[in-house]
Amino acid sequence: MAISEKVQELAATLTRAEKKVVEAIFQKPKAVALGTAADLAHGVDVHEATVSRLVRKLGFESYSSFRSAMQSEFIPSQEPATRMGNSLARASDVSLLSMLVTQEISALSMIEDNIGMGVINDIARELMGARRIFLFGRGNAETLSLMMLKRLRRFGRDTSQLSGDPRELAEQALSFGRGDVVLIFAFRRAPRGYAPLIESIREVGAKSIVISGASGALLTPSPDRLIGVPRSGEQDAFQTLTVPMTVCNAIVLAAGAQHKEESLRMLDRLGTLIRRFE
C-alpha cells in the first residue's frame, strides 16, 4: 500500500501537529526519504516524538523502516528534477521569473513519482463512461473545474458545474445518481461543502474523484479516488495551478485516445456548430 493510501485511512485520527508533518512529507518527499526524524520535526517545528508517533500510526516499526519505504516510493525517478532544479537555481541572473521557472520544472518533473499513466487512464475511463459528470472547485480551483467542464463537454459528455451557496449545492446534489462521477478540486484545505458533497455522492452510489496537492491525503471523508500531486512552491507560500492543470490535460488526452473515433467525430461536429452559431 502506498504511503498516501495509509495516510488517507488514518486522516480523521491525525492531530494538527501530525497533519503538519504529513504535508511536509508529501511536499518534499525526497528530502524526507534522505533525512532523519529530527530533520523532519525541525522543518515543521514539532517535537521529534510527533514524527515517531505518526510513523507508528502508519504501520512502521521505526523511522528507519518508514524512510526505507519513502526511498523505494519516491527516490528512483526524482533525481532528474533535483538536478534540473539545482542547475536553474544557480543561474547568475536570479529573478522572480527564474525562481518560478525552477519551481515549476521541479514540480512537473515529480508528477510521475506520485501518479502513473495507469491512474490517468483509469480516471479518463471513469469519466468517459459516466452517466453524467459533475465538477466542483472553489477559489482558484474553480479555474480548473471550468476548464475540464469545457473540454469534457467537447467530447459530448453530459457535464455540469457545481457552484453556489450550501442551499444551491444541496439542490444540485439532489440529481446525483448511480453511474455519475463528481470530479473535485481541493487544495490546501477541503473547500466549503466538501464533506456533505462526498456523503451525498456515496448515498446514491455515484463516484468521487479528487485532484489535490500535498495535503490531499488529509481530506475527510476520503474520496473514492484521490490524486495528490505536490504543486510548485512552499505549502505556506504562493503556489500555482501548473501541476494539477498538467494532470487535467493528461486526463483529457487519455480520454480522447481511448475514444478516438467518437472524440474526433464530436470535435468535428463542434466545429460545424461553431461556424453555424458565429
C-alpha positions in Angstrom: 0.0 0.0 0.0 1.3 3.4 -0.9 2.2 5.8 1.9 -0.5 8.3 0.7 -3.1 5.5 1.0 -2.0 4.7 4.5 -2.4 8.4 5.4 -5.9 8.5 3.8 -7.1 5.6 6.0 -5.9 7.5 9.2 -6.6 11.1 8.2 -9.5 11.6 10.5 -7.5 10.4 13.5 -4.4 12.6 13.0 -3.6 15.5 15.3 -2.9 19.0 14.0 0.8 18.5 14.5 0.7 15.2 12.7 -1.1 16.8 9.8 1.7 19.4 9.5 4.2 16.5 9.3 2.2 14.8 6.6 2.1 17.9 4.5 5.8 18.3 4.8 6.3 14.6 3.8 4.4 15.0 0.5 5.7 18.5 -0.2 9.4 17.3 -0.2 9.4 13.5 -0.3 13.0 13.1 -1.4 14.3 15.3 1.4 12.3 13.2 3.9 13.5 10.0 2.3 17.1 11.0 2.8 16.8 12.9 6.1 16.3 12.0 9.8 13.3 12.1 12.1 14.9 15.1 13.7 15.3 16.9 10.4 11.6 16.4 9.6 10.5 17.5 13.0 12.6 20.6 12.9 11.4 21.5 9.5 7.8 21.8 10.7 8.5 23.0 14.2 7.1 19.9 16.0 8.7 17.6 18.6 10.5 14.5 17.2 8.1 12.4 19.3 5.3 13.6 17.0 7.1 12.2 13.9 7.8 8.9 15.7 4.2 8.6 16.7 3.0 9.3 13.2 5.2 6.7 11.5 4.0 4.1 14.0 0.4 5.0 13.2 1.2 4.4 9.5 2.3 0.9 10.4 6.1 1.2 10.5 8.1 -0.2 13.4 10.6 2.7 13.3 11.5 5.8 11.4 14.2 3.8 9.6 11.7 1.5 8.1 9.5 4.4 7.2 12.4 6.1 5.5 13.2 3.0 3.5 9.6 2.9 2.3 9.9 6.5 1.3 13.1 5.9 -0.6 11.6 3.0 -2.5 8.5 5.0 -3.4 10.0 8.4 -4.3 13.7 8.5 -5.0 14.3 6.4 -8.2 12.7 8.8 -10.7 13.1 12.1 -8.8 16.8 12.7 -9.5 16.2 14.5 -12.9 14.0 17.1 -11.2 16.6 17.7 -8.5 19.4 18.1 -11.0 17.4 20.5 -13.2 16.2 22.5 -10.2 19.7 22.9 -8.9 21.0 23.9 -12.3 18.4 26.6 -12.7 18.8 27.8 -9.1 22.5 28.6 -9.7 21.7 30.8 -12.7 23.5 34.1 -12.5 20.5 36.3 -13.3 18.3 35.5 -10.4 14.8 36.9 -10.6 11.2 36.1 -9.6 10.7 34.6 -13.1 13.7 32.3 -12.9 12.7 31.2 -9.4 9.2 30.4 -10.7 10.5 28.5 -13.7 12.8 26.5 -11.4 10.0 25.6 -9.1 7.6 24.7 -11.9 10.2 22.4 -13.7 11.0 20.7 -10.5 7.3 20.1 -9.6 6.4 19.0 -13.1 9.3 16.5 -13.2 8.0 14.9 -10.0 4.5 14.3 -11.2 5.2 10.7 -12.2 6.7 10.0 -8.8 3.1 10.5 -7.4 0.9 9.3 -10.2 1.5 7.0 -13.1 -0.1 6.8 -16.6 -2.2 3.8 -15.4 -4.1 6.0 -13.0 -4.6 8.7 -15.6 -6.0 6.2 -18.0 -8.3 4.8 -15.2 -9.7 8.2 -14.4 -10.2 9.1 -18.1 -12.1 5.8 -18.5 -14.3 6.5 -15.5 -15.1 10.0 -16.7 -15.9 8.9 -20.3 -18.0 6.0 -19.1 -20.0 8.1 -16.6 -23.7 8.7 -17.0 -23.1 12.4 -16.1 -20.0 14.3 -14.9 -20.2 17.0 -12.2 -17.3 19.3 -11.4 -16.6 21.2 -8.2 -13.9 23.7 -7.2 -13.8 26.8 -5.1 -11.5 29.8 -5.3 -8.6 29.3 -7.7 -9.5 25.7 -8.2 -12.6 26.8 -10.0 -10.4 27.7 -13.0 -9.5 24.0 -13.4 -13.1 23.0 -12.9 -14.3 25.2 -15.6 -11.5 24.1 -18.0 -12.4 20.4 -17.5 -16.1 21.3 -17.9 -15.5 22.7 -21.4 -13.1 20.0 -22.5 -15.2 17.1 -21.4 -18.3 18.8 -22.9 -16.5 19.0 -26.3 -16.3 15.2 -26.2 -20.1 15.1 -25.9 -20.2 14.3 -22.2 -23.2 15.4 -20.1 -21.2 17.7 -17.8 -22.3 20.2 -15.2 -20.5 22.7 -12.8 -21.5 22.6 -9.1 -21.5 26.0 -7.5 -23.3 28.4 -5.2 -24.1 28.6 -1.5 -24.9 25.5 0.6 -28.6 25.6 -0.4 -27.7 25.7 -4.1 -25.3 22.8 -3.7 -27.9 20.8 -1.9 -30.3 21.4 -4.8 -27.8 20.3 -7.4 -26.8 17.2 -5.3 -30.4 16.2 -5.4 -29.9 15.0 -9.0 -26.9 12.7 -8.2 -27.4 9.1 -9.2 -25.7 5.8 -9.7 -23.3 6.0 -12.6 -22.4 9.7 -12.1 -18.9 10.8 -11.4 -18.0 14.0 -9.4 -14.6 15.5 -10.1 -13.5 17.7 -7.2 -10.5 20.1 -6.9 -9.3 20.7 -3.4 -6.0 22.4 -2.5 -4.6 23.5 0.9 -7.8 22.5 2.7 -11.2 21.0 2.0 -13.4 23.5 0.2 -16.7 24.6 1.8 -19.3 22.0 1.1 -16.8 19.2 0.6 -17.9 16.8 3.4 -21.6 16.9 2.6 -20.8 16.6 -1.1 -18.9 13.3 -0.5 -21.6 12.0 1.7 -24.3 12.7 -0.9 -22.2 11.1 -3.6 -21.8 7.9 -1.6 -25.5 7.7 -0.6 -26.6 7.3 -4.2 -23.8 5.1 -5.4 -22.0 7.7 -7.5 -18.2 8.1 -7.6 -15.9 10.8 -6.4 -12.5 11.7 -7.8 -10.4 14.4 -6.1 -7.4 16.2 -7.6 -5.4 17.7 -4.8 -1.9 18.8 -3.6 0.4 17.6 -0.9 -2.3 17.7 1.7 -4.8 15.7 -0.2 -4.3 12.6 1.9 -5.7 14.5 4.9 -9.1 15.1 3.3 -12.0 13.7 5.3 -14.2 11.9 4.3 -11.8 10.4 1.7 -13.0 10.2 -1.9 -13.3 7.1 -4.0 -10.1 8.1 -5.8 -7.5 10.6 -4.9 -4.8 12.2 -7.0 -2.4 14.0 -4.6 0.4 15.7 -6.5 2.5 18.4 -4.8 2.3 21.8 -6.5 5.3 24.1 -7.0 6.3 26.4 -4.2 6.2 26.0 -0.5 3.0 24.8 1.2 2.6 28.0 3.2 3.5 30.3 0.3 2.4 31.2 -3.3 1.6 28.1 -5.3 0.4 27.8 -8.9 -2.0 25.5 -10.7 0.5 24.3 -13.3 0.9 20.8 -11.9 -2.8 20.0 -11.5 -3.5 21.6 -14.8 -1.0 19.3 -16.4 -2.7 16.3 -14.8 -6.0 17.5 -16.1 -4.6 17.9 -19.6 -3.2 14.3 -19.4 -6.6 13.0 -18.4 -8.3 14.8 -21.4 -5.7 13.5 -23.8 -6.1 10.0 -22.4 -9.9 10.2 -22.7 -9.5 11.3 -26.3 -7.2 8.5 -27.1 -9.4 5.9 -25.5 -12.4 7.1 -27.6 -10.5 8.4 -30.6 -13.1 8.0 -33.4 -16.0 9.2 -31.2 -14.0 12.2 -29.8 -12.8 13.3 -33.3 -16.4 13.0 -34.6 -17.7 15.1 -31.8 -15.0 17.7 -32.2 -15.7 17.9 -35.9 -19.4 18.3 -35.2 -18.5 21.1 -32.7 -16.6 22.9 -35.4 -19.6 22.8 -37.7 -21.9 24.1 -34.9 -19.4 26.9 -34.0 -19.4 28.1 -37.6 -23.2 28.0 -37.6 -23.6 30.0 -34.4 -21.0 32.5 -35.4 
